[in-house]
Structure formats: C-alpha cells, structure tokens
Amino acid sequence: MNFAEIVSGDGKQVYRERINLNHTTAFGKHQFSWPVNLSGRKWVRIEAWDIAANGAFTPMIWLE
C-alpha cells in the first residue's frame, strides 16, 4: 500500500488526513487504528491507494 486518506466534510469544506502506508508489504496483513477528530463533521469515508495508484473507497458514512 502507498497511503490511506480519511476524507470528511462539514457541509462547507472537505478535509483530508493522509496516512503513509509505504511500510506495508505485498500480500501482507495488518490491522489499522487511527485516532481522528471528527467533531463538527457530517460525513466520513476512507480511501486506500496502492503504489500503482489503484484506489479502494468505503461508502460515505453519515455522522450524527
């Protein structure tokens, strides 16, 4: 993996927090946990990108 991004929004602005994953290995397994302050945000999603720029996305999750 190359990096992951936690993307969130508050209805006015979109915020991106990039997490470097270039320490991971091909076909490796790893469990991740990232503390993120989402106060005031209305939605969040996670993107994961590999070194060849292929991306995987979670659906947008609405926060209450």
C-alpha positions in Angstrom: 0.0 0.0 0.0 1.0 3.6 -0.6 -1.3 5.6 1.6 -4.8 5.9 3.1 -6.9 9.0 3.4 -9.6 9.7 5.9 -11.9 12.1 4.0 -14.6 14.0 5.9 -16.8 17.1 5.5 -18.9 19.6 7.5 -21.1 20.8 4.6 -18.9 23.7 3.8 -15.4 22.2 3.5 -13.8 18.8 2.7 -11.0 17.6 5.0 -8.3 15.0 4.1 -6.0 13.3 6.6 -3.3 11.3 4.7 -1.7 8.3 6.4 1.5 6.9 4.9 1.4 3.2 4.4 4.6 2.6 2.4 6.0 0.5 5.2 3.4 -2.3 4.4 4.4 -5.3 2.2 2.7 -7.0 -0.7 0.1 -9.5 0.4 0.8 -8.7 4.0 -1.8 -8.5 6.7 -2.1 -5.6 9.1 -4.8 -4.2 11.4 -5.0 -0.4 11.5 -6.4 2.0 14.0 -6.2 5.8 13.5 -7.5 8.3 16.0 -9.3 11.1 14.2 -11.2 14.1 15.5 -14.5 14.2 13.6 -16.2 16.8 15.7 -18.4 19.1 13.6 -18.2 16.8 10.6 -21.3 15.5 8.8 -19.8 12.5 6.9 -16.6 10.5 6.6 -15.1 7.9 4.2 -11.8 6.1 3.9 -9.7 5.8 0.7 -6.8 3.3 0.3 -4.3 3.6 -2.5 -1.6 1.2 -3.7 1.7 2.1 -5.3 0.2 1.7 -8.8 -2.4 4.4 -8.0 -5.3 1.9 -7.7 -7.8 3.1 -5.1 -10.4 1.5 -2.9 -13.1 3.5 -1.2 -15.6 3.0 1.5 -19.1 4.4 1.0 -19.8 7.7 2.7 -20.9 7.3 6.3 -23.2 10.0 7.7 -22.4 11.0 11.2 -25.0 12.0 13.8 
